[in-house]
Amino acid sequence: MTRATNSGHPGAGQFATSRRGGVSMNDIWQAQEAIGKRATPSMIARYLGRSEIDVRSLMTPEAAT
């Protein structure tokens, strides 16, 4: 798997998202399995080289209106 060129910086995945397409729940589940049970959205974002905002938006269900 390729990593973002800016993977060591705080905004690591923000540019990777535009280069590689969106993040899917399948990607998130695979990252959770690789990291372990205590995987947080920020840990998953770092592992995937994506922005934490993208990961959180998929992991957090939207409020029902």
mmCIF file of the N, C-alpha and C atoms, coordinates in Angstrom:
data_MODEL
# 
_entry.id   MODEL 
# 
loop_
_atom_site.group_PDB 
_atom_site.id 
_atom_site.type_symbol 
_atom_site.label_atom_id 
_atom_site.label_alt_id 
_atom_site.label_comp_id 
_atom_site.label_asym_id 
_atom_site.label_entity_id 
_atom_site.label_seq_id 
_atom_site.pdbx_PDB_ins_code 
_atom_site.Cartn_x 
_atom_site.Cartn_y 
_atom_site.Cartn_z 
_atom_site.occupancy 
_atom_site.B_iso_or_equiv 
_atom_site.pdbx_formal_charge 
_atom_site.auth_seq_id 
_atom_site.auth_comp_id 
_atom_site.auth_asym_id 
_atom_site.auth_atom_id 
_atom_site.pdbx_PDB_model_num 
ATOM 1   N N  . MET A 1 1  ? 0.842   -1.169 0.000  1.00 0.00 ? 1  MET A N  1 
ATOM 2   C CA . MET A 1 1  ? 0.000   0.000  0.000  1.00 0.00 ? 1  MET A CA 1 
ATOM 3   C C  . MET A 1 1  ? 0.892   1.238  0.000  1.00 0.00 ? 1  MET A C  1 
ATOM 4   N N  . THR A 1 2  ? 0.565   2.195  -0.813 1.00 0.00 ? 2  THR A N  1 
ATOM 5   C CA . THR A 1 2  ? 1.347   3.423  -0.851 1.00 0.00 ? 2  THR A CA 1 
ATOM 6   C C  . THR A 1 2  ? 0.863   4.369  0.230  1.00 0.00 ? 2  THR A C  1 
ATOM 7   N N  . ARG A 1 3  ? 1.761   5.189  0.730  1.00 0.00 ? 3  ARG A N  1 
ATOM 8   C CA . ARG A 1 3  ? 1.434   6.155  1.770  1.00 0.00 ? 3  ARG A CA 1 
ATOM 9   C C  . ARG A 1 3  ? 1.468   7.551  1.177  1.00 0.00 ? 3  ARG A C  1 
ATOM 10  N N  . ALA A 1 4  ? 0.768   8.440  1.796  1.00 0.00 ? 4  ALA A N  1 
ATOM 11  C CA . ALA A 1 4  ? 0.785   9.831  1.369  1.00 0.00 ? 4  ALA A CA 1 
ATOM 12  C C  . ALA A 1 4  ? 2.188   10.400 1.540  1.00 0.00 ? 4  ALA A C  1 
ATOM 13  N N  . THR A 1 5  ? 2.569   11.304 0.663  1.00 0.00 ? 5  THR A N  1 
ATOM 14  C CA . THR A 1 5  ? 3.906   11.880 0.754  1.00 0.00 ? 5  THR A CA 1 
ATOM 15  C C  . THR A 1 5  ? 4.068   12.718 2.005  1.00 0.00 ? 5  THR A C  1 
ATOM 16  N N  . ASN A 1 6  ? 2.976   13.218 2.535  1.00 0.00 ? 6  ASN A N  1 
ATOM 17  C CA . ASN A 1 6  ? 3.031   14.026 3.755  1.00 0.00 ? 6  ASN A CA 1 
ATOM 18  C C  . ASN A 1 6  ? 2.525   13.228 4.948  1.00 0.00 ? 6  ASN A C  1 
ATOM 19  N N  . SER A 1 7  ? 2.770   11.912 4.986  1.00 0.00 ? 7  SER A N  1 
ATOM 20  C CA . SER A 1 7  ? 2.174   11.048 6.002  1.00 0.00 ? 7  SER A CA 1 
ATOM 21  C C  . SER A 1 7  ? 2.647   11.316 7.422  1.00 0.00 ? 7  SER A C  1 
ATOM 22  N N  . GLY A 1 8  ? 3.757   11.991 7.621  1.00 0.00 ? 8  GLY A N  1 
ATOM 23  C CA . GLY A 1 8  ? 4.226   12.248 8.972  1.00 0.00 ? 8  GLY A CA 1 
ATOM 24  C C  . GLY A 1 8  ? 3.765   13.565 9.552  1.00 0.00 ? 8  GLY A C  1 
ATOM 25  N N  . HIS A 1 9  ? 2.938   14.294 8.840  1.00 0.00 ? 9  HIS A N  1 
ATOM 26  C CA . HIS A 1 9  ? 2.525   15.624 9.273  1.00 0.00 ? 9  HIS A CA 1 
ATOM 27  C C  . HIS A 1 9  ? 1.083   15.613 9.769  1.00 0.00 ? 9  HIS A C  1 
ATOM 28  N N  . PRO A 1 10 ? 0.678   16.606 10.577 1.00 0.00 ? 10 PRO A N  1 
ATOM 29  C CA . PRO A 1 10 ? -0.660  16.623 11.169 1.00 0.00 ? 10 PRO A CA 1 
ATOM 30  C C  . PRO A 1 10 ? -1.804  16.541 10.161 1.00 0.00 ? 10 PRO A C  1 
ATOM 31  N N  . GLY A 1 11 ? -1.701  17.144 9.012  1.00 0.00 ? 11 GLY A N  1 
ATOM 32  C CA . GLY A 1 11 ? -2.779  17.107 8.019  1.00 0.00 ? 11 GLY A CA 1 
ATOM 33  C C  . GLY A 1 11 ? -2.569  16.012 7.006  1.00 0.00 ? 11 GLY A C  1 
ATOM 34  N N  . ALA A 1 12 ? -2.084  14.871 7.445  1.00 0.00 ? 12 ALA A N  1 
ATOM 35  C CA . ALA A 1 12 ? -1.556  13.834 6.570  1.00 0.00 ? 12 ALA A CA 1 
ATOM 36  C C  . ALA A 1 12 ? -2.456  13.422 5.423  1.00 0.00 ? 12 ALA A C  1 
ATOM 37  N N  . GLY A 1 13 ? -3.700  13.148 5.648  1.00 0.00 ? 13 GLY A N  1 
ATOM 38  C CA . GLY A 1 13 ? -4.493  12.566 4.590  1.00 0.00 ? 13 GLY A CA 1 
ATOM 39  C C  . GLY A 1 13 ? -5.273  13.535 3.749  1.00 0.00 ? 13 GLY A C  1 
ATOM 40  N N  . GLN A 1 14 ? -5.220  14.799 4.017  1.00 0.00 ? 14 GLN A N  1 
ATOM 41  C CA . GLN A 1 14 ? -6.070  15.738 3.307  1.00 0.00 ? 14 GLN A CA 1 
ATOM 42  C C  . GLN A 1 14 ? -5.777  15.779 1.820  1.00 0.00 ? 14 GLN A C  1 
ATOM 43  N N  . PHE A 1 15 ? -4.531  15.646 1.432  1.00 0.00 ? 15 PHE A N  1 
ATOM 44  C CA . PHE A 1 15 ? -4.203  15.667 0.015  1.00 0.00 ? 15 PHE A CA 1 
ATOM 45  C C  . PHE A 1 15 ? -4.285  14.273 -0.587 1.00 0.00 ? 15 PHE A C  1 
ATOM 46  N N  . ALA A 1 16 ? -4.080  13.239 0.217  1.00 0.00 ? 16 ALA A N  1 
ATOM 47  C CA . ALA A 1 16 ? -4.155  11.867 -0.272 1.00 0.00 ? 16 ALA A CA 1 
ATOM 48  C C  . ALA A 1 16 ? -5.569  11.533 -0.721 1.00 0.00 ? 16 ALA A C  1 
ATOM 49  N N  . THR A 1 17 ? -6.575  12.100 -0.070 1.00 0.00 ? 17 THR A N  1 
ATOM 50  C CA . THR A 1 17 ? -7.959  11.818 -0.436 1.00 0.00 ? 17 THR A CA 1 
ATOM 51  C C  . THR A 1 17 ? -8.240  12.270 -1.856 1.00 0.00 ? 17 THR A C  1 
ATOM 52  N N  . SER A 1 18 ? -7.748  13.427 -2.237 1.00 0.00 ? 18 SER A N  1 
ATOM 53  C CA . SER A 1 18 ? -8.013  13.924 -3.580 1.00 0.00 ? 18 SER A CA 1 
ATOM 54  C C  . SER A 1 18 ? -7.233  13.144 -4.626 1.00 0.00 ? 18 SER A C  1 
ATOM 55  N N  . ARG A 1 19 ? -6.095  12.564 -4.244 1.00 0.00 ? 19 ARG A N  1 
ATOM 56  C CA . ARG A 1 19 ? -5.302  11.797 -5.200 1.00 0.00 ? 19 ARG A CA 1 
ATOM 57  C C  . ARG A 1 19 ? -5.818  10.388 -5.399 1.00 0.00 ? 19 ARG A C  1 
ATOM 58  N N  . ARG A 1 20 ? -6.323  9.765  -4.329 1.00 0.00 ? 20 ARG A N  1 
ATOM 59  C CA . ARG A 1 20 ? -6.623  8.343  -4.397 1.00 0.00 ? 20 ARG A CA 1 
ATOM 60  C C  . ARG A 1 20 ? -8.098  8.009  -4.308 1.00 0.00 ? 20 ARG A C  1 
ATOM 61  N N  . GLY A 1 21 ? -8.974  8.954  -4.314 1.00 0.00 ? 21 GLY A N  1 
ATOM 62  C CA . GLY A 1 21 ? -10.392 8.658  -4.187 1.00 0.00 ? 21 GLY A CA 1 
ATOM 63  C C  . GLY A 1 21 ? -10.820 8.629  -2.736 1.00 0.00 ? 21 GLY A C  1 
ATOM 64  N N  . GLY A 1 22 ? -12.062 8.242  -2.513 1.00 0.00 ? 22 GLY A N  1 
ATOM 65  C CA . GLY A 1 22 ? -12.632 8.260  -1.183 1.00 0.00 ? 22 GLY A CA 1 
ATOM 66  C C  . GLY A 1 22 ? -12.235 7.076  -0.333 1.00 0.00 ? 22 GLY A C  1 
ATOM 67  N N  . VAL A 1 23 ? -12.573 7.170  0.935  1.00 0.00 ? 23 VAL A N  1 
ATOM 68  C CA . VAL A 1 23 ? -12.329 6.103  1.894  1.00 0.00 ? 23 VAL A CA 1 
ATOM 69  C C  . VAL A 1 23 ? -13.620 5.300  2.009  1.00 0.00 ? 23 VAL A C  1 
ATOM 70  N N  . SER A 1 24 ? -13.525 3.983  2.046  1.00 0.00 ? 24 SER A N  1 
ATOM 71  C CA . SER A 1 24 ? -14.713 3.151  2.209  1.00 0.00 ? 24 SER A CA 1 
ATOM 72  C C  . SER A 1 24 ? -14.709 2.518  3.601  1.00 0.00 ? 24 SER A C  1 
ATOM 73  N N  . MET A 1 25 ? -15.865 2.031  4.011  1.00 0.00 ? 25 MET A N  1 
ATOM 74  C CA . MET A 1 25 ? -15.953 1.346  5.304  1.00 0.00 ? 25 MET A CA 1 
ATOM 75  C C  . MET A 1 25 ? -15.110 0.079  5.289  1.00 0.00 ? 25 MET A C  1 
ATOM 76  N N  . ASN A 1 26 ? -14.972 -0.547 4.139  1.00 0.00 ? 26 ASN A N  1 
ATOM 77  C CA . ASN A 1 26 ? -14.133 -1.735 4.038  1.00 0.00 ? 26 ASN A CA 1 
ATOM 78  C C  . ASN A 1 26 ? -12.684 -1.398 4.391  1.00 0.00 ? 26 ASN A C  1 
ATOM 79  N N  . ASP A 1 27 ? -12.185 -0.262 3.912  1.00 0.00 ? 27 ASP A N  1 
ATOM 80  C CA . ASP A 1 27 ? -10.836 0.194  4.268  1.00 0.00 ? 27 ASP A CA 1 
ATOM 81  C C  . ASP A 1 27 ? -10.711 0.400  5.774  1.00 0.00 ? 27 ASP A C  1 
ATOM 82  N N  . ILE A 1 28 ? -11.741 0.997  6.363  1.00 0.00 ? 28 ILE A N  1 
ATOM 83  C CA . ILE A 1 28 ? -11.728 1.276  7.796  1.00 0.00 ? 28 ILE A CA 1 
ATOM 84  C C  . ILE A 1 28 ? -11.748 -0.021 8.592  1.00 0.00 ? 28 ILE A C  1 
ATOM 85  N N  . TRP A 1 29 ? -12.569 -0.988 8.185  1.00 0.00 ? 29 TRP A N  1 
ATOM 86  C CA . TRP A 1 29 ? -12.628 -2.271 8.894  1.00 0.00 ? 29 TRP A CA 1 
ATOM 87  C C  . TRP A 1 29 ? -11.298 -3.004 8.815  1.00 0.00 ? 29 TRP A C  1 
ATOM 88  N N  . GLN A 1 30 ? -10.665 -2.970 7.653  1.00 0.00 ? 30 GLN A N  1 
ATOM 89  C CA . GLN A 1 30 ? -9.359  -3.625 7.510  1.00 0.00 ? 30 GLN A CA 1 
ATOM 90  C C  . GLN A 1 30 ? -8.313  -2.969 8.400  1.00 0.00 ? 30 GLN A C  1 
ATOM 91  N N  . ALA A 1 31 ? -8.352  -1.638 8.473  1.00 0.00 ? 31 ALA A N  1 
ATOM 92  C CA . ALA A 1 31 ? -7.413  -0.915 9.337  1.00 0.00 ? 31 ALA A CA 1 
ATOM 93  C C  . ALA A 1 31 ? -7.662  -1.243 10.802 1.00 0.00 ? 31 ALA A C  1 
ATOM 94  N N  . GLN A 1 32 ? -8.938  -1.333 11.203 1.00 0.00 ? 32 GLN A N  1 
ATOM 95  C CA . GLN A 1 32 ? -9.266  -1.684 12.584 1.00 0.00 ? 32 GLN A CA 1 
ATOM 96  C C  . GLN A 1 32 ? -8.736  -3.063 12.939 1.00 0.00 ? 32 GLN A C  1 
ATOM 97  N N  . GLU A 1 33 ? -8.859  -4.007 12.021 1.00 0.00 ? 33 GLU A N  1 
ATOM 98  C CA . GLU A 1 33 ? -8.347  -5.355 12.274 1.00 0.00 ? 33 GLU A CA 1 
ATOM 99  C C  . GLU A 1 33 ? -6.826  -5.346 12.403 1.00 0.00 ? 33 GLU A C  1 
ATOM 100 N N  . ALA A 1 34 ? -6.163  -4.551 11.583 1.00 0.00 ? 34 ALA A N  1 
ATOM 101 C CA . ALA A 1 34 ? -4.706  -4.491 11.610 1.00 0.00 ? 34 ALA A CA 1 
ATOM 102 C C  . ALA A 1 34 ? -4.192  -3.801 12.871 1.00 0.00 ? 34 ALA A C  1 
ATOM 103 N N  . ILE A 1 35 ? -4.883  -2.756 13.317 1.00 0.00 ? 35 ILE A N  1 
ATOM 104 C CA . ILE A 1 35 ? -4.440  -1.985 14.477 1.00 0.00 ? 35 ILE A CA 1 
ATOM 105 C C  . ILE A 1 35 ? -4.826  -2.680 15.783 1.00 0.00 ? 35 ILE A C  1 
ATOM 106 N N  . GLY A 1 36 ? -6.034  -3.156 15.852 1.00 0.00 ? 36 GLY A N  1 
ATOM 107 C CA . GLY A 1 36 ? -6.504  -3.808 17.072 1.00 0.00 ? 36 GLY A CA 1 
ATOM 108 C C  . GLY A 1 36 ? -7.827  -3.232 17.542 1.00 0.00 ? 36 GLY A C  1 
ATOM 109 N N  . LYS A 1 37 ? -8.308  -3.753 18.665 1.00 0.00 ? 37 LYS A N  1 
ATOM 110 C CA . LYS A 1 37 ? -9.625  -3.381 19.172 1.00 0.00 ? 37 LYS A CA 1 
ATOM 111 C C  . LYS A 1 37 ? -9.731  -1.922 19.594 1.00 0.00 ? 37 LYS A C  1 
ATOM 112 N N  . ARG A 1 38 ? -8.638  -1.362 20.046 1.00 0.00 ? 38 ARG A N  1 
ATOM 113 C CA . ARG A 1 38 ? -8.681  0.014  20.565 1.00 0.00 ? 38 ARG A CA 1 
ATOM 114 C C  . ARG A 1 38 ? -8.350  1.069  19.516 1.00 0.00 ? 38 ARG A C  1 
ATOM 115 N N  . ALA A 1 39 ? -8.575  0.766  18.265 1.00 0.00 ? 39 ALA A N  1 
ATOM 116 C CA . ALA A 1 39 ? -8.271  1.704  17.187 1.00 0.00 ? 39 ALA A CA 1 
ATOM 117 C C  . ALA A 1 39 ? -9.204  2.913  17.251 1.00 0.00 ? 39 ALA A C  1 
ATOM 118 N N  . THR A 1 40 ? -8.623  4.094  17.293 1.00 0.00 ? 40 THR A N  1 
ATOM 119 C CA . THR A 1 40 ? -9.401  5.328  17.287 1.00 0.00 ? 40 THR A CA 1 
ATOM 120 C C  . THR A 1 40 ? -9.449  5.868  15.860 1.00 0.00 ? 40 THR A C  1 
ATOM 121 N N  . PRO A 1 41 ? -10.378 6.776  15.564 1.00 0.00 ? 41 PRO A N  1 
ATOM 122 C CA . PRO A 1 41 ? -10.435 7.353  14.217 1.00 0.00 ? 41 PRO A CA 1 
ATOM 123 C C  . PRO A 1 41 ? -9.111  8.006  13.792 1.00 0.00 ? 41 PRO A C  1 
ATOM 124 N N  . SER A 1 42 ? -8.411  8.632  14.729 1.00 0.00 ? 42 SER A N  1 
ATOM 125 C CA . SER A 1 42 ? -7.140  9.260  14.365 1.00 0.00 ? 42 SER A CA 1 
ATOM 126 C C  . SER A 1 42 ? -6.077  8.218  14.043 1.00 0.00 ? 42 SER A C  1 
ATOM 127 N N  . MET A 1 43 ? -6.075  7.098  14.773 1.00 0.00 ? 43 MET A N  1 
ATOM 128 C CA . MET A 1 43 ? -5.120  6.026  14.483 1.00 0.00 ? 43 MET A CA 1 
ATOM 129 C C  . MET A 1 43 ? -5.407  5.403  13.116 1.00 0.00 ? 43 MET A C  1 
ATOM 130 N N  . ILE A 1 44 ? -6.687  5.217  12.807 1.00 0.00 ? 44 ILE A N  1 
ATOM 131 C CA . ILE A 1 44 ? -7.078  4.648  11.520 1.00 0.00 ? 44 ILE A CA 1 
ATOM 132 C C  . ILE A 1 44 ? -6.696  5.598  10.392 1.00 0.00 ? 44 ILE A C  1 
ATOM 133 N N  . ALA A 1 45 ? -6.931  6.896  10.588 1.00 0.00 ? 45 ALA A N  1 
ATOM 134 C CA . ALA A 1 45 ? -6.585  7.882  9.563  1.00 0.00 ? 45 ALA A CA 1 
ATOM 135 C C  . ALA A 1 45 ? -5.083  7.875  9.296  1.00 0.00 ? 45 ALA A C  1 
ATOM 136 N N  . ARG A 1 46 ? -4.279  7.814  10.346 1.00 0.00 ? 46 ARG A N  1 
ATOM 137 C CA . ARG A 1 46 ? -2.828  7.743  10.175 1.00 0.00 ? 46 ARG A CA 1 
ATOM 138 C C  . ARG A 1 46 ? -2.410  6.474  9.457  1.00 0.00 ? 46 ARG A C  1 
ATOM 139 N N  . TYR A 1 47 ? -3.031  5.358  9.805  1.00 0.00 ? 47 TYR A N  1 
ATOM 140 C CA . TYR A 1 47 ? -2.713  4.075  9.188  1.00 0.00 ? 47 TYR A CA 1 
ATOM 141 C C  . TYR A 1 47 ? -3.030  4.101  7.684  1.00 0.00 ? 47 TYR A C  1 
ATOM 142 N N  . LEU A 1 48 ? -4.178  4.707  7.331  1.00 0.00 ? 48 LEU A N  1 
ATOM 143 C CA . LEU A 1 48 ? -4.593  4.766  5.933  1.00 0.00 ? 48 LEU A CA 1 
ATOM 144 C C  . LEU A 1 48 ? -3.938  5.913  5.168  1.00 0.00 ? 48 LEU A C  1 
ATOM 145 N N  . GLY A 1 49 ? -3.356  6.876  5.883  1.00 0.00 ? 49 GLY A N  1 
ATOM 146 C CA . GLY A 1 49 ? -2.782  8.045  5.236  1.00 0.00 ? 49 GLY A CA 1 
ATOM 147 C C  . GLY A 1 49 ? -3.855  8.976  4.714  1.00 0.00 ? 49 GLY A C  1 
ATOM 148 N N  . ARG A 1 50 ? -4.956  9.050  5.433  1.00 0.00 ? 50 ARG A N  1 
ATOM 149 C CA . ARG A 1 50 ? -6.096  9.871  5.041  1.00 0.00 ? 50 ARG A CA 1 
ATOM 150 C C  . ARG A 1 50 ? -6.393  10.892 6.114  1.00 0.00 ? 50 ARG A C  1 
ATOM 151 N N  . SER A 1 51 ? -7.347  11.781 5.825  1.00 0.00 ? 51 SER A N  1 
ATOM 152 C CA . SER A 1 51 ? -7.697  12.778 6.831  1.00 0.00 ? 51 SER A CA 1 
ATOM 153 C C  . SER A 1 51 ? -8.618  12.167 7.876  1.00 0.00 ? 51 SER A C  1 
ATOM 154 N N  . GLU A 1 52 ? -8.485  12.632 9.100  1.00 0.00 ? 52 GLU A N  1 
ATOM 155 C CA . GLU A 1 52 ? -9.318  12.140 10.188 1.00 0.00 ? 52 GLU A CA 1 
ATOM 156 C C  . GLU A 1 52 ? -10.776 12.504 9.968  1.00 0.00 ? 52 GLU A C  1 
ATOM 157 N N  . ILE A 1 53 ? -11.025 13.610 9.323  1.00 0.00 ? 53 ILE A N  1 
ATOM 158 C CA . ILE A 1 53 ? -12.393 14.050 9.046  1.00 0.00 ? 53 ILE A CA 1 
ATOM 159 C C  . ILE A 1 53 ? -13.114 13.040 8.160  1.00 0.00 ? 53 ILE A C  1 
ATOM 160 N N  . ASP A 1 54 ? -12.430 12.521 7.135  1.00 0.00 ? 54 ASP A N  1 
ATOM 161 C CA . ASP A 1 54 ? -13.034 11.522 6.257  1.00 0.00 ? 54 ASP A CA 1 
ATOM 162 C C  . ASP A 1 54 ? -13.366 10.243 7.012  1.00 0.00 ? 54 ASP A C  1 
ATOM 163 N N  . VAL A 1 55 ? -12.460 9.811  7.866  1.00 0.00 ? 55 VAL A N  1 
ATOM 164 C CA . VAL A 1 55 ? -12.669 8.579  8.628  1.00 0.00 ? 55 VAL A CA 1 
ATOM 165 C C  . VAL A 1 55 ? -13.810 8.759  9.624  1.00 0.00 ? 55 VAL A C  1 
ATOM 166 N N  . ARG A 1 56 ? -13.809 9.879  10.340 1.00 0.00 ? 56 ARG A N  1 
ATOM 167 C CA . ARG A 1 56 ? -14.871 10.134 11.323 1.00 0.00 ? 56 ARG A CA 1 
ATOM 168 C C  . ARG A 1 56 ? -16.240 10.227 10.656 1.00 0.00 ? 56 ARG A C  1 
ATOM 169 N N  . SER A 1 57 ? -16.306 10.813 9.473  1.00 0.00 ? 57 SER A N  1 
ATOM 170 C CA . SER A 1 57 ? -17.608 10.965 8.814  1.00 0.00 ? 57 SER A CA 1 
ATOM 171 C C  . SER A 1 57 ? -18.214 9.619  8.453  1.00 0.00 ? 57 SER A C  1 
ATOM 172 N N  . LEU A 1 58 ? -17.392 8.630  8.165  1.00 0.00 ? 58 LEU A N  1 
ATOM 173 C CA . LEU A 1 58 ? -17.904 7.294  7.868  1.00 0.00 ? 58 LEU A CA 1 
ATOM 174 C C  . LEU A 1 58 ? -18.216 6.499  9.133  1.00 0.00 ? 58 LEU A C  1 
ATOM 175 N N  . MET A 1 59 ? -17.442 6.697  10.183 1.00 0.00 ? 59 MET A N  1 
ATOM 176 C CA . MET A 1 59 ? -17.613 5.921  11.405 1.00 0.00 ? 59 MET A CA 1 
ATOM 177 C C  . MET A 1 59 ? -18.763 6.433  12.267 1.00 0.00 ? 59 MET A C  1 
ATOM 178 N N  . THR A 1 60 ? -19.092 7.707  12.162 1.00 0.00 ? 60 THR A N  1 
ATOM 179 C CA . THR A 1 60 ? -20.131 8.310  13.003 1.00 0.00 ? 60 THR A CA 1 
ATOM 180 C C  . THR A 1 60 ? -21.441 8.344  12.229 1.00 0.00 ? 60 THR A C  1 
ATOM 181 N N  . PRO A 1 61 ? -22.456 7.655  12.731 1.00 0.00 ? 61 PRO A N  1 
ATOM 182 C CA . PRO A 1 61 ? -23.754 7.695  12.042 1.00 0.00 ? 61 PRO A CA 1 
ATOM 183 C C  . PRO A 1 61 ? -24.347 9.101  12.109 1.00 0.00 ? 61 PRO A C  1 
ATOM 184 N N  . GLU A 1 62 ? -24.986 9.492  11.039 1.00 0.00 ? 62 GLU A N  1 
ATOM 185 C CA . GLU A 1 62 ? -25.621 10.821 11.002 1.00 0.00 ? 62 GLU A CA 1 
ATOM 186 C C  . GLU A 1 62 ? -26.862 10.826 11.883 1.00 0.00 ? 62 GLU A C  1 
ATOM 187 N N  . ALA A 1 63 ? -27.157 11.988 12.416 1.00 0.00 ? 63 ALA A N  1 
ATOM 188 C CA . ALA A 1 63 ? -28.333 12.118 13.266 1.00 0.00 ? 63 ALA A CA 1 
ATOM 189 C C  . ALA A 1 63 ? -29.608 11.979 12.426 1.00 0.00 ? 63 ALA A C  1 
ATOM 190 N N  . ALA A 1 64 ? -30.553 11.232 12.940 1.00 0.00 ? 64 ALA A N  1 
ATOM 191 C CA . ALA A 1 64 ? -31.837 11.063 12.243 1.00 0.00 ? 64 ALA A CA 1 
ATOM 192 C C  . ALA A 1 64 ? -32.661 12.333 12.384 1.00 0.00 ? 64 ALA A C  1 
ATOM 193 N N  . THR A 1 65 ? -33.225 12.753 11.292 1.00 0.00 ? 65 THR A N  1 
ATOM 194 C CA . THR A 1 65 ? -34.038 13.984 11.342 1.00 0.00 ? 65 THR A CA 1 
ATOM 195 C C  . THR A 1 65 ? -35.483 13.683 11.133 1.00 0.00 ? 65 THR A C  1 
# 
